Amino acid sequence: MTKPKLDITWEHCTSTDPNNRSKVKCNYCTKVMFGGVNRMKHHLAGTRNGVSLCPVVDENVKQLFIKLLAGIEEKKSKAKDDECFQVDSDEEKPKLDGTLKSFAKRGTQKTMNEVLKDRKLVTRALCRLLYGEALPFNLVKSSLWKKALALVGEYGKGLKLPSYHEARVTYLKKEVDCVEEGLNKYKEEWKKTRMANKGRSQIF
């Protein structure tokens, strides 16, 4: 007996191999891919997350899968939260029942960036860093802070964070060398200035 297809994604794709359900075909553009319904969700939502977007999918279907993926990411994030930082119930987003009808009731459609990129989650994590490490609040006004986070954002997903050794040795040495190089330039200017002043004093 065939196992029931509970995931709504199966309404929009077809298994092409009875022995391997991870090989599926999009019902709209007929693209065949491996990775099952998980990759198919990204294909239909057009996230470009490891898979090409579907060029002919209906906009309502596309927005549905954007919402579904946003809900999945939200659940993952909440599962990682410490108990003392649990989100209040009134902050939780309404859940979808997995149908186009329920999606239509959500009102105005948001863009993909608005749905998949929740600023509150990132801001909360950064503030938690300040609180947890007892960092000064005026750090958020620092140009170094702003530049570092801007570069992290531009790099995107997959960034390997600095290791303890890199922070304590490798890049610390690079910064010390950079500072010394800058000081050496100033020292050369100071020498020229002293010599010029000395020459003027001898004239007078």
Backbone as a printed PyTorch tensor [residue, N CA C, xyz], in Angstrom:
tensor([[[  0.8530,  -1.2020,   0.0000],
         [  0.0000,   0.0000,   0.0000],
         [  0.8860,   1.2500,   0.0000]],

        [[  0.5770,   2.2090,  -0.8460],
         [  1.3790,   3.4150,  -0.9620],
         [  1.2260,   4.2920,   0.2750]],

        [[  2.3530,   4.7890,   0.7780],
         [  2.3480,   5.6540,   1.9450],
         [  1.7030,   6.9880,   1.5920]],

        [[  0.7710,   7.4750,   2.4080],
         [  0.0920,   8.7330,   2.0840],
         [  1.0720,   9.8980,   2.0310]],

        [[  0.8380,  10.8190,   1.0980],
         [  1.6900,  11.9810,   0.9400],
         [  1.1150,  13.1230,   1.7770]],

        [[  1.6400,  13.2830,   2.9850],
         [  1.0900,  14.2530,   3.9130],
         [  1.5690,  15.6730,   3.6270]],

        [[  2.7700,  15.8330,   3.1150],
         [  3.3260,  17.1610,   2.8660],
         [  2.6070,  17.8170,   1.7000]],

        [[  2.1760,  19.0700,   1.8910],
         [  1.4420,  19.7920,   0.8440],
         [  2.2710,  19.9570,  -0.4250]],

        [[  3.5840,  19.8630,  -0.2860],
         [  4.4560,  20.0280,  -1.4550],
         [  4.1670,  18.9760,  -2.5100]],

        [[  3.6900,  17.7990,  -2.0850],
         [  3.4010,  16.7340,  -3.0490],
         [  2.2580,  17.0980,  -3.9870]],

        [[  1.4920,  18.1330,  -3.6470],
         [  0.4360,  18.5850,  -4.5480],
         [  1.0130,  19.3860,  -5.7220]],

        [[  2.3000,  19.7240,  -5.6130],
         [  2.9290,  20.5760,  -6.6310],
         [  4.1330,  19.9150,  -7.3020]],

        [[  4.4050,  18.6740,  -6.9300],
         [  5.5050,  17.9550,  -7.5700],
         [  5.1740,  16.4690,  -7.6320]],

        [[  5.9800,  15.7100,  -8.3780],
         [  5.7210,  14.2880,  -8.5910],
         [  7.0070,  13.5020,  -8.4180]],

        [[  6.9010,  12.3580,  -7.7470],
         [  8.0610,  11.4790,  -7.6140],
         [  8.2980,  10.7750,  -8.9520]],

        [[  9.5390,  10.7970,  -9.4230],
         [  9.8440,  10.1920, -10.7250],
         [ 10.4770,   8.8170, -10.5990]],

        [[ 10.7420,   8.4090,  -9.3670],
         [ 11.3730,   7.1020,  -9.1320],
         [ 10.6850,   6.4330,  -7.9460]],

        [[  9.9590,   5.3440,  -8.1740],
         [  9.2350,   4.6750,  -7.0750],
         [ 10.1610,   4.1480,  -5.9930]],

        [[ 11.4280,   3.9590,  -6.3080],
         [ 12.3840,   3.4540,  -5.3240],
         [ 13.1830,   4.5640,  -4.6490]],

        [[ 12.9730,   5.7820,  -5.0950],
         [ 13.7250,   6.8970,  -4.5300],
         [ 12.8580,   8.1530,  -4.5590]],

        [[ 12.1790,   8.4380,  -3.4470],
         [ 11.2530,   9.5750,  -3.3910],
         [ 11.9830,  10.9150,  -3.3210]],

        [[ 13.2970,  10.8720,  -3.1900],
         [ 14.0430,  12.1280,  -3.1590],
         [ 14.2100,  12.7190,  -4.5580]],

        [[ 13.8910,  11.9180,  -5.5890],
         [ 13.9700,  12.4040,  -6.9640],
         [ 12.5710,  12.8300,  -7.3850]],

        [[ 12.3950,  14.1390,  -7.5400],
         [ 11.0530,  14.6720,  -7.8030],
         [ 11.0690,  15.6210,  -9.0000]],

        [[  9.8740,  15.8100,  -9.5730],
         [  9.7150,  16.6930, -10.7380],
         [  8.7000,  17.7730, -10.4190]],

        [[  9.0440,  19.0030, -10.7340],
         [  8.1380,  20.1310, -10.5240],
         [  6.9570,  20.0190, -11.4960]],

        [[  5.7520,  20.1750, -10.9750],
         [  4.5620,  20.0700, -11.8170],
         [  4.3800,  21.2750, -12.7320]],

        [[  5.1470,  22.3230, -12.5130],
         [  4.9730,  23.5430, -13.2910],
         [  6.0070,  23.6610, -14.4260]],

        [[  7.2840,  23.5520, -14.0750],
         [  8.3200,  23.7040, -15.1040],
         [  8.9200,  22.3600, -15.5140]],

        [[  8.4780,  21.2640, -14.8910],
         [  8.9110,  19.8810, -15.1640],
         [ 10.3900,  19.6400, -14.8520]],

        [[ 11.0170,  20.5310, -14.0830],
         [ 12.4080,  20.3280, -13.6940],
         [ 12.5010,  19.1460, -12.7430]],

        [[ 13.4500,  18.2380, -12.9880],
         [ 13.6710,  17.0760, -12.1200],
         [ 14.8790,  17.3670, -11.2340]],

        [[ 14.7580,  17.0820,  -9.9460],
         [ 15.8510,  17.3450,  -9.0150],
         [ 15.8670,  16.3100,  -7.9050]],

        [[ 17.0190,  16.1950,  -7.2640],
         [ 17.1580,  15.3530,  -6.0830],
         [ 17.0160,  16.2240,  -4.8380]],

        [[ 16.6510,  15.6220,  -3.7340],
         [ 16.4890,  16.3730,  -2.5010],
         [ 15.0700,  16.3590,  -1.9740]],

        [[ 14.1680,  15.7430,  -2.7220],
         [ 12.8000,  15.5810,  -2.2640],
         [ 12.0480,  16.8950,  -2.1070]],

        [[ 11.0300,  16.8590,  -1.2320],
         [ 10.1490,  18.0150,  -1.0840],
         [ 10.8390,  19.1940,  -0.4070]],

        [[ 11.9040,  18.9310,   0.3390],
         [ 12.5880,  20.0360,   1.0000],
         [ 13.1920,  21.0010,  -0.0190]],

        [[ 13.9190,  20.4650,  -1.0090],
         [ 14.4870,  21.3190,  -2.0520],
         [ 13.3880,  21.8730,  -2.9630]],

        [[ 12.3400,  21.0710,  -3.1440],
         [ 11.2440,  21.5250,  -3.9940],
         [ 10.5770,  22.7670,  -3.4000]],

        [[ 10.4920,  22.8490,  -2.0810],
         [  9.9260,  24.0380,  -1.4310],
         [ 10.7080,  25.2860,  -1.8300]],

        [[ 12.0330,  25.1870,  -1.7910],
         [ 12.8710,  26.3310,  -2.1520],
         [ 12.7610,  26.6420,  -3.6420]],

        [[ 12.6080,  25.6010,  -4.4460],
         [ 12.4350,  25.7860,  -5.8890],
         [ 11.1680,  26.5720,  -6.1740]],

        [[ 10.0830,  26.2100,  -5.5070],
         [  8.8020,  26.8690,  -5.7440],
         [  8.7400,  28.2530,  -5.0990]],

        [[  9.4590,  28.4500,  -3.9860],
         [  9.4780,  29.7530,  -3.3210],
         [ 10.4290,  30.7250,  -4.0070]],

        [[ 11.3530,  30.1730,  -4.8050],
         [ 12.2960,  31.0390,  -5.5130],
         [ 13.3650,  31.6280,  -4.6230]],

        [[ 13.7730,  30.8950,  -3.5620],
         [ 14.7730,  31.4210,  -2.6300],
         [ 16.1870,  31.3410,  -3.1810]],

        [[ 16.4070,  30.4970,  -4.2140],
         [ 17.7470,  30.2520,  -4.7700],
         [ 18.6780,  29.6400,  -3.7260]],

        [[ 18.1170,  28.9810,  -2.7490],
         [ 18.9050,  28.3410,  -1.6970],
         [ 19.2980,  26.9340,  -2.1460]],

        [[ 20.3630,  26.8490,  -2.9360],
         [ 20.8510,  25.5590,  -3.3930],
         [ 20.0640,  24.9660,  -4.5410]],

        [[ 19.1470,  25.7350,  -5.1020],
         [ 18.3360,  25.2180,  -6.2030],
         [ 17.8090,  26.3960,  -7.0260]],

        [[ 17.6000,  26.1610,  -8.3300],
         [ 17.0890,  27.2240,  -9.1860],
         [ 15.6180,  27.4840,  -8.8910]],

        [[ 15.1460,  28.6640,  -9.2470],
         [ 13.7380,  29.0010,  -9.0190],
         [ 12.8850,  28.4960, -10.1760]],

        [[ 11.6220,  28.2830,  -9.8870],
         [ 10.6820,  27.8610, -10.9270],
         [ 10.2200,  29.0980, -11.6900]],

        [[ 10.4190,  29.1310, -12.9970],
         [ 10.0940,  30.3430, -13.7620],
         [  8.6160,  30.5030, -14.1040]],

        [[  7.8250,  29.4600, -13.8900],
         [  6.4290,  29.5400, -14.3400],
         [  5.4210,  29.2840, -13.2270]],

        [[  5.8770,  29.1270, -11.9890],
         [  4.9520,  28.8300, -10.9030],
         [  4.0110,  30.0080, -10.6710]],

        [[  2.7580,  29.7150, -10.3120],
         [  1.7730,  30.7370, -10.0100],
         [  2.2210,  31.5490,  -8.7960]],

        [[  1.9770,  32.8520,  -8.8100],
         [  2.4400,  33.7400,  -7.7370],
         [  1.8540,  33.3520,  -6.3830]],

        [[  0.6040,  32.9210,  -6.3550],
         [ -0.0080,  32.4960,  -5.0940],
         [  0.6870,  31.2710,  -4.5210]],

        [[  1.0520,  30.3440,  -5.3970],
         [  1.7630,  29.1460,  -4.9500],
         [  3.1530,  29.5400,  -4.4420]],

        [[  3.7930,  30.4270,  -5.1440],
         [  5.1150,  30.8990,  -4.7370],
         [  5.0640,  31.5300,  -3.3540]],

        [[  4.0900,  32.4040,  -3.1300],
         [  3.9610,  33.0660,  -1.8360],
         [  3.6180,  32.0680,  -0.7300]],

        [[  2.8580,  31.0400,  -1.0740],
         [  2.5290,  30.0000,  -0.1030],
         [  3.7920,  29.3340,   0.4220]],

        [[  4.7010,  28.9820,  -0.4790],
         [  5.9120,  28.2930,  -0.0540],
         [  6.8940,  29.2410,   0.6350]],

        [[  6.8450,  30.5060,   0.3020],
         [  7.6370,  31.4840,   1.0520],
         [  7.1790,  31.5000,   2.5100]],

        [[  5.8680,  31.5060,   2.7100],
         [  5.3040,  31.5040,   4.0600],
         [  5.6520,  30.2120,   4.8020]],

        [[  5.5570,  29.0890,   4.1000],
         [  5.8570,  27.8070,   4.7320],
         [  7.3130,  27.7510,   5.1750]],

        [[  8.2240,  28.2080,   4.3250],
         [  9.6450,  28.2010,   4.6730],
         [  9.9270,  29.1470,   5.8320]],

        [[  9.2460,  30.2900,   5.8360],
         [  9.4170,  31.2300,   6.9360],
         [  8.9780,  30.6000,   8.2510]],

        [[  7.8750,  29.8450,   8.2060],
         [  7.4010,  29.1690,   9.4050],
         [  8.3760,  28.1120,   9.8920]],

        [[  8.9960,  27.3930,   8.9640],
         [  9.9770,  26.3690,   9.3250],
         [ 11.1810,  27.0020,  10.0050]],

        [[ 11.6860,  28.0980,   9.4240],
         [ 12.8440,  28.7890,   9.9990],
         [ 12.5170,  29.3520,  11.3680]],

        [[ 11.3000,  29.8470,  11.5270],
         [ 10.8870,  30.4070,  12.8120],
         [ 10.8560,  29.3280,  13.8890]],

        [[ 10.3500,  28.1410,  13.5390],
         [ 10.2960,  27.0450,  14.5010],
         [ 11.6940,  26.6020,  14.9090]],

        [[ 12.6240,  26.5640,  13.9240],
         [ 14.0010,  26.1850,  14.2270],
         [ 14.6360,  27.1750,  15.1870]],

        [[ 14.3740,  28.4430,  14.9470],
         [ 14.9610,  29.4850,  15.7820],
         [ 14.4190,  29.4250,  17.2000]],

        [[ 13.1090,  29.2300,  17.3270],
         [ 12.4950,  29.1690,  18.6500],
         [ 12.9760,  27.9530,  19.4320]],

        [[ 13.2350,  26.8670,  18.7320],
         [ 13.6940,  25.6500,  19.4010],
         [ 15.0640,  25.8370,  20.0290]],

        [[ 15.8610,  26.7510,  19.4790],
         [ 17.2080,  26.9870,  19.9770],
         [ 17.2500,  27.9900,  21.1200]],

        [[ 16.1690,  28.7020,  21.3340],
         [ 16.1500,  29.7210,  22.3860],
         [ 16.2600,  29.0880,  23.7670]],

        [[ 16.9630,  29.7560,  24.6810],
         [ 17.0000,  29.3310,  26.0810],
         [ 15.6440,  29.5860,  26.7080]],

        [[ 15.3120,  28.8520,  27.7740],
         [ 14.0060,  28.9860,  28.3920],
         [ 13.7650,  30.3940,  28.9050]],

        [[ 14.8320,  31.0540,  29.3980],
         [ 14.6610,  32.3900,  29.9630],
         [ 14.4640,  33.4470,  28.8930]],

        [[ 14.6540,  33.0560,  27.6300],
         [ 14.4740,  34.0040,  26.5390],
         [ 13.3650,  33.5650,  25.6000]],

        [[ 12.4340,  32.7680,  26.0810],
         [ 11.3390,  32.2990,  25.2440],
         [ 10.4940,  33.4660,  24.7710]],

        [[ 10.0520,  33.4060,  23.5240],
         [  9.2080,  34.4560,  22.9590],
         [  7.8220,  34.3860,  23.5720]],

        [[  7.2700,  35.5420,  23.9470],
         [  5.9220,  35.5700,  24.4960],
         [  4.9180,  35.1290,  23.4540]],

        [[  3.8040,  34.5850,  23.9230],
         [  2.8070,  34.0360,  23.0010],
         [  2.2530,  35.0940,  22.0600]],

        [[  2.1660,  36.3700,  22.5610],
         [  1.5940,  37.4040,  21.7000],
         [  2.5550,  37.8360,  20.6140]],

        [[  3.8350,  37.3480,  20.6610],
         [  4.7930,  37.6750,  19.6180],
         [  4.7960,  36.6350,  18.5120]],

        [[  4.1430,  35.4940,  18.7710],
         [  4.1800,  34.4180,  17.7940],
         [  3.3250,  34.7700,  16.5880]],

        [[  3.7930,  34.3350,  15.4500],
         [  3.0590,  34.5950,  14.2130],
         [  1.9520,  33.5630,  14.0370]],

        [[  0.8300,  33.9420,  13.4410],
         [ -0.2430,  32.9800,  13.1710],
         [  0.2690,  31.8440,  12.3080]],

        [[ -0.2100,  30.6450,  12.5930],
         [  0.2340,  29.4670,  11.8500],
         [ -0.6480,  29.2290,  10.6260]],

        [[ -0.0580,  28.6810,   9.5950],
         [ -0.8030,  28.3140,   8.3900],
         [ -1.2630,  26.8660,   8.5020]],

        [[ -2.3990,  26.5740,   7.9340],
         [ -2.8380,  25.1800,   7.9520],
         [ -2.3930,  24.4520,   6.6920]],

        [[ -1.5410,  25.1040,   5.8860],
         [ -0.9710,  24.4390,   4.7170],
         [ -1.8580,  24.4730,   3.4880]],

        [[ -2.7810,  25.4170,   3.4020],
         [ -3.6510,  25.4840,   2.2260],
         [ -3.6030,  26.8870,   1.6380]],

        [[ -3.9170,  26.9840,   0.3600],
         [ -3.9680,  28.2870,  -0.3010],
         [ -5.0680,  29.1640,   0.3110]],

        [[ -6.1280,  28.5240,   0.8110],
         [ -7.2260,  29.2770,   1.4010],
         [ -6.7630,  30.0210,   2.6370]],

        [[ -6.0100,  29.3360,   3.4960],
         [ -5.5370,  29.9790,   4.7140],
         [ -4.5320,  31.0690,   4.3820]],

        [[ -3.7380,  30.8390,   3.3500],
         [ -2.7520,  31.8410,   2.9260],
         [ -3.4530,  33.1130,   2.4640]],

        [[ -4.5510,  32.9640,   1.7720],
         [ -5.2730,  34.1160,   1.2550],
         [ -5.8250,  34.9830,   2.3770]],

        [[ -6.0840,  34.3640,   3.5480],
         [ -6.6410,  35.1030,   4.6710],
         [ -5.6100,  35.9610,   5.3860]],

        [[ -4.3220,  35.7860,   5.0420],
         [ -3.2860,  36.5160,   5.7430],
         [ -3.2090,  37.9830,   5.3440]],

        [[ -3.9250,  38.3890,   4.3170],
         [ -3.9510,  39.7910,   3.9430],
         [ -2.8740,  40.1260,   2.9330]],

        [[ -2.3070,  41.3150,   3.0700],
         [ -1.3280,  41.8140,   2.1080],
         [ -0.1080,  40.9160,   2.0570]],

        [[  0.3200,  40.5750,   0.8780],
         [  1.4930,  39.7220,   0.7130],
         [  2.7580,  40.5260,   0.9370]],

        [[  3.7340,  39.9140,   1.6070],
         [  5.0180,  40.5560,   1.8410],
         [  6.0250,  40.0640,   0.8170]],

        [[  7.1040,  40.8100,   0.6740],
         [  8.1640,  40.3780,  -0.2200],
         [  8.9150,  39.2270,   0.4060]],

        [[  9.7250,  38.5360,  -0.4150],
         [ 10.4900,  37.3960,   0.0790],
         [ 11.4460,  37.8090,   1.1920]],

        [[ 12.1040,  38.9570,   1.0410],
         [ 13.0400,  39.4190,   2.0560],
         [ 12.3400,  39.6930,   3.3740]],

        [[ 11.1310,  40.2670,   3.3130],
         [ 10.3880,  40.5700,   4.5280],
         [  9.9650,  39.3090,   5.2530]],

        [[  9.6740,  38.2550,   4.4990],
         [  9.1900,  37.0180,   5.1010],
         [ 10.3390,  36.1800,   5.6490]],

        [[ 11.3710,  35.9850,   4.8330],
         [ 12.4470,  35.0750,   5.2080],
         [ 13.5110,  35.7270,   6.0780]],

        [[ 13.5590,  37.0490,   6.0910],
         [ 14.5550,  37.7360,   6.8990],
         [ 13.8570,  38.4880,   8.0280]],

        [[ 13.8380,  37.8720,   9.1940],
         [ 13.1700,  38.4480,  10.3510],
         [ 14.1860,  39.2790,  11.1410]],

        [[ 14.0850,  40.5760,  11.0760],
         [ 15.0370,  41.4590,  11.7630],
         [ 15.0180,  41.2470,  13.2710]],

        [[ 13.8550,  40.9370,  13.8350],
         [ 13.7430,  40.7790,  15.2820],
         [ 14.6570,  39.6710,  15.7980]],

        [[ 14.7510,  38.5640,  15.0470],
         [ 15.5790,  37.4480,  15.4880],
         [ 17.0510,  37.8300,  15.5370]],

        [[ 17.5020,  38.5440,  14.5010],
         [ 18.9070,  38.9560,  14.4450],
         [ 19.2040,  40.0020,  15.5130]],

        [[ 18.3260,  40.9910,  15.6390],
         [ 18.5250,  42.0530,  16.6220],
         [ 18.5550,  41.4810,  18.0290]],

        [[ 17.6910,  40.5350,  18.2880],
         [ 17.6310,  39.9270,  19.6120],
         [ 18.9100,  39.1630,  19.9300]],

        [[ 19.4370,  38.4570,  18.9280],
         [ 20.6660,  37.6990,  19.1230],
         [ 21.8390,  38.6340,  19.4040]],

        [[ 21.9030,  39.7610,  18.7020],
         [ 22.9800,  40.7210,  18.9280],
         [ 22.8680,  41.3640,  20.3090]],

        [[ 21.6590,  41.7170,  20.7050],
         [ 21.4570,  42.2990,  22.0370],
         [ 21.7900,  41.2750,  23.1230]],

        [[ 21.4430,  40.0180,  22.8810],
         [ 21.7660,  38.9730,  23.8490],
         [ 23.2740,  38.8390,  24.0140]],

        [[ 24.0050,  39.0400,  22.9220],
         [ 25.4700,  39.0220,  22.9930],
         [ 25.9710,  40.1280,  23.9150]],

        [[ 25.3940,  41.3210,  23.7810],
         [ 25.7830,  42.4310,  24.6490],
         [ 25.5110,  42.1180,  26.1080]],

        [[ 24.3090,  41.5850,  26.3730],
         [ 23.9240,  41.3000,  27.7550],
         [ 24.7620,  40.1630,  28.3430]],

        [[ 24.8930,  39.0910,  27.5620],
         [ 25.5710,  37.8970,  28.0600],
         [ 27.0480,  38.1010,  28.3350]],

        [[ 27.6960,  38.9750,  27.5490],
         [ 29.1360,  39.2110,  27.7240],
         [ 29.4120,  40.5310,  28.4360]],

        [[ 28.3570,  41.1650,  28.9490],
         [ 28.4920,  42.4200,  29.6920],
         [ 29.2390,  43.4830,  28.8770]],

        [[ 28.9060,  43.5760,  27.5980],
         [ 29.5350,  44.5630,  26.7260],
         [ 28.8150,  45.9040,  26.8670]],

        [[ 29.5320,  47.0040,  26.7180],
         [ 28.8910,  48.3230,  26.8660],
         [ 27.8730,  48.5730,  25.7580]],

        [[ 26.7610,  49.2150,  26.1210],
         [ 25.7070,  49.4630,  25.1500],
         [ 26.1480,  50.4000,  24.0280]],

        [[ 27.0970,  51.3090,  24.3360],
         [ 27.5260,  52.2430,  23.2850],
         [ 28.3440,  51.5520,  22.1990]],

        [[ 28.5690,  50.2400,  22.3380],
         [ 29.2390,  49.4890,  21.2850],
         [ 28.4510,  49.5570,  19.9830]],

        [[ 27.1150,  49.6460,  20.1010],
         [ 26.2780,  49.6660,  18.8960],
         [ 26.4690,  50.9550,  18.0930]],

        [[ 27.1090,  51.9660,  18.6970],
         [ 27.3910,  53.2100,  17.9910],
         [ 28.7680,  53.1890,  17.3290]],

        [[ 29.5290,  52.1560,  17.6070],
         [ 30.8920,  52.0670,  17.0980],
         [ 30.9110,  51.8230,  15.5900]],

        [[ 31.7870,  52.5300,  14.8840],
         [ 31.9270,  52.3210,  13.4450],
         [ 32.5060,  50.9400,  13.1580]],

        [[ 33.3220,  50.4230,  14.0820],
         [ 33.8870,  49.0820,  13.9150],
         [ 32.7920,  48.0160,  13.9810]],

        [[ 31.8830,  48.1890,  14.9150],
         [ 30.7310,  47.2850,  15.0630],
         [ 29.8950,  47.2880,  13.7820]],

        [[ 29.5850,  48.4910,  13.2860],
         [ 28.7440,  48.6240,  12.0940],
         [ 29.4250,  48.0270,  10.8670]],

        [[ 30.7380,  48.2800,  10.7240],
         [ 31.4540,  47.7660,   9.5660],
         [ 31.5350,  46.2440,   9.6110]],

        [[ 31.8110,  45.6900,  10.8060],
         [ 31.9290,  44.2340,  10.9470],
         [ 30.6190,  43.5410,  10.5910]],

        [[ 29.5140,  44.0590,  11.1050],
         [ 28.2150,  43.4340,  10.8330],
         [ 27.8030,  43.6130,   9.3770]],

        [[ 28.1830,  44.7390,   8.7770],
         [ 27.8770,  44.9510,   7.3600],
         [ 28.6080,  43.9200,   6.5050]],

        [[ 29.8550,  43.6300,   6.8380],
         [ 30.6280,  42.6460,   6.0890],
         [ 30.0680,  41.2380,   6.2950]],

        [[ 29.6090,  40.9560,   7.5200],
         [ 28.9740,  39.6540,   7.7880],
         [ 27.7250,  39.4960,   6.9340]],

        [[ 26.9350,  40.5650,   6.8590],
         [ 25.7170,  40.5120,   6.0580],
         [ 26.0060,  40.3180,   4.5750]],

        [[ 27.0570,  40.9760,   4.0880],
         [ 27.4150,  40.8410,   2.6790],
         [ 27.9390,  39.4450,   2.3710]],

        [[ 28.6400,  38.8450,   3.3390],
         [ 29.1690,  37.4910,   3.1280],
         [ 28.0190,  36.4960,   3.0070]],

        [[ 27.0290,  36.6300,   3.8930],
         [ 25.8630,  35.7470,   3.8180],
         [ 26.0660,  34.4180,   4.5300]],

        [[ 25.1880,  33.4810,   4.2100],
         [ 25.1730,  32.1790,   4.8600],
         [ 26.4490,  31.3980,   4.5620]],

        [[ 26.9450,  30.6720,   5.5650],
         [ 28.1220,  29.8380,   5.3580],
         [ 29.4060,  30.4220,   5.9090]],

        [[ 29.3370,  31.6080,   6.5230],
         [ 30.5320,  32.2360,   7.0740],
         [ 31.0940,  31.4020,   8.2280]],

        [[ 32.3810,  31.0910,   8.1640],
         [ 33.0570,  30.3890,   9.2450],
         [ 33.5280,  31.4160,  10.2580]],

        [[ 33.0250,  31.3430,  11.4760],
         [ 33.3520,  32.3320,  12.4930],
         [ 34.8080,  32.2010,  12.9270]],

        [[ 35.4160,  33.3000,  13.3880],
         [ 36.8130,  33.2380,  13.8240],
         [ 36.9930,  32.2960,  15.0070]],

        [[ 38.0650,  31.5340,  14.9750],
         [ 38.3610,  30.6200,  16.0720],
         [ 39.0360,  31.3740,  17.2190]],

        [[ 39.1800,  30.7130,  18.3490],
         [ 39.8510,  31.3110,  19.5090],
         [ 41.2870,  31.6930,  19.1510]],

        [[ 41.9670,  30.7950,  18.4320],
         [ 43.3570,  31.0470,  18.0470],
         [ 43.4550,  32.2250,  17.0810]],

        [[ 42.5180,  32.3170,  16.1290],
         [ 42.5450,  33.4180,  15.1750],
         [ 42.3490,  34.7580,  15.8770]],

        [[ 41.4050,  34.7880,  16.8320],
         [ 41.1300,  36.0330,  17.5470],
         [ 42.2810,  36.4110,  18.4840]],

        [[ 42.8750,  35.4060,  19.1380],
         [ 43.9030,  35.6630,  20.1510],
         [ 45.2960,  35.8430,  19.5630]],

        [[ 45.5570,  35.1960,  18.3970],
         [ 46.9140,  35.2090,  17.8480],
         [ 46.9530,  35.7830,  16.4250]],

        [[ 46.3360,  35.0740,  15.4930],
         [ 46.5010,  35.3960,  14.0760],
         [ 46.1180,  36.8270,  13.7340]],

        [[ 44.8550,  37.1850,  14.0050],
         [ 44.3830,  38.5060,  13.6000],
         [ 44.7910,  39.6040,  14.5830]],

        [[ 45.0910,  39.2300,  15.8250],
         [ 45.6230,  40.2080,  16.7730],
         [ 46.9820,  40.7000,  16.2900]],

        [[ 47.8160,  39.7650,  15.8170],
         [ 49.1310,  40.1380,  15.2880],
         [ 48.9910,  41.0250,  14.0580]],

        [[ 48.0110,  40.6920,  13.1980],
         [ 47.7890,  41.5080,  12.0070],
         [ 47.4280,  42.9450,  12.3860]],

        [[ 46.5940,  43.1160,  13.4170],
         [ 46.1850,  44.4500,  13.8400],
         [ 47.3480,  45.2010,  14.4740]],

        [[ 48.1690,  44.4810,  15.2620],
         [ 49.3460,  45.1130,  15.8710],
         [ 50.2980,  45.5960,  14.7750]],

        [[ 50.5180,  44.7510,  13.7770],
         [ 51.3960,  45.1270,  12.6600],
         [ 50.8380,  46.3280,  11.9080]],

        [[ 49.5110,  46.3490,  11.7530],
         [ 48.8620,  47.4510,  11.0460],
         [ 49.0470,  48.7620,  11.8070]],

        [[ 48.8880,  48.7090,  13.1400],
         [ 49.0580,  49.9030,  13.9690],
         [ 50.5050,  50.3900,  13.9170]],

        [[ 51.4590,  49.4420,  14.0210],
         [ 52.8810,  49.8090,  13.9870],
         [ 53.2550,  50.4250,  12.6390]],

        [[ 52.6820,  49.8920,  11.5700],
         [ 52.9450,  50.4390,  10.2410],
         [ 52.4500,  51.8820,  10.1490]],

        [[ 51.2690,  52.1320,  10.7240],
         [ 50.7420,  53.4920,  10.7270],
         [ 51.5940,  54.4270,  11.5620]],

        [[ 52.0780,  53.9260,  12.7260],
         [ 52.9270,  54.7500,  13.5880],
         [ 54.2510,  55.0800,  12.9160]],

        [[ 54.7860,  54.1200,  12.1730],
         [ 56.0550,  54.3540,  11.4760],
         [ 55.9340,  55.4840,  10.4690]],

        [[ 54.7910,  55.5570,   9.8110],
         [ 54.5720,  56.6480,   8.8540],
         [ 54.5690,  58.0000,   9.5660]],

        [[ 53.9040,  58.0260,  10.7450],
         [ 53.8770,  59.2620,  11.5040],
         [ 55.2660,  59.6290,  12.0210]],

        [[ 56.0410,  58.6210,  12.4210],
         [ 57.3930,  58.8680,  12.9320],
         [ 58.2640,  59.5070,  11.8590]],

        [[ 58.1050,  59.0500,  10.6260],
         [ 58.8640,  59.6400,   9.5300],
         [ 58.4800,  61.1020,   9.3310]],

        [[ 57.1880,  61.3930,   9.4600],
         [ 56.7290,  62.7740,   9.3300],
         [ 57.2560,  63.6240,  10.4740]],

        [[ 57.2830,  63.0330,  11.6960],
         [ 57.7920,  63.7760,  12.8550],
         [ 59.2610,  64.1460,  12.6560]],

        [[ 60.0530,  63.2100,  12.0960],
         [ 61.4690,  63.4750,  11.8560],
         [ 61.6400,  64.6420,  10.8910]],

        [[ 60.8460,  64.6160,   9.8070],
         [ 60.9300,  65.6880,   8.8190],
         [ 60.5320,  67.0260,   9.4410]],

        [[ 59.4950,  66.9870,  10.2830],
         [ 59.0340,  68.2240,  10.9210],
         [ 60.0750,  68.7760,  11.8730]],

        [[ 60.7070,  67.8910,  12.6740],
         [ 61.7420,  68.3330,  13.6120],
         [ 62.9330,  68.9320,  12.8720]],

        [[ 63.3300,  68.2800,  11.7680],
         [ 64.4680,  68.7780,  11.0050],
         [ 64.1560,  70.1440,  10.3900]],

        [[ 62.9250,  70.2890,   9.9120],
         [ 62.5270,  71.5620,   9.3140],
         [ 62.5070,  72.6640,  10.3700]],

        [[ 61.9750,  72.3460,  11.5530],
         [ 61.9200,  73.3300,  12.6370],
         [ 63.3110,  73.6990,  13.1050]],

        [[ 64.1920,  72.6940,  13.1810],
         [ 65.5770,  72.9390,  13.5960],
         [ 66.2880,  73.8450,  12.6190]],

        [[ 66.0570,  73.6290,  11.3040],
         [ 66.6700,  74.4640,  10.2790],
         [ 66.1990,  75.9200,  10.3810]],

        [[ 64.9080,  76.1080,  10.6550],
         [ 64.3730,  77.4550,  10.7860],
         [ 64.9320,  78.1740,  12.0090]],

        [[ 65.0950,  77.4160,  13.1270],
         [ 65.6350,  78.0140,  14.3510],
         [ 67.0810,  78.4580,  14.1680]],

        [[ 67.8690,  77.7230,  13.3720],
         [ 69.2530,  78.0900,  13.1140],
         [ 69.3420,  79.3630,  12.2700]],

        [[ 68.3820,  79.5370,  11.3610],
         [ 68.3640,  80.7300,  10.5240],
         [ 68.1040,  81.9680,  11.3660]],

        [[ 67.1380,  81.8200,  12.2980],
         [ 66.7850,  82.9700,  13.1350],
         [ 67.6880,  83.0570,  14.3660]]])
